[in-house]
Amino acid sequence: MQKKSVDEAVTSLHDLSAVDLIAGYRARQFSPSEVLEDLLTHVAAWEPHLKALYAF
């Protein structure tokens, strides 16, 4: 089984591994604030269904 490249396997920043995030930051492909914004959007979309966070 072949491992997919980051571009093939991932469409959202919140799906990246820590290693891929660091590589992206170093290559200036995206910023930490862009990753945070993507993550918060993802959490906001799922939180009403999961009800996992106390104060979101």
Buried (B, 14 or more C-beta within 10 A) or exposed (E): EEEEEBEEEBEEBBEBEEEBBEEBBEEEEBEEEEBEBBBEEBBEEEEEEEEEEEEE
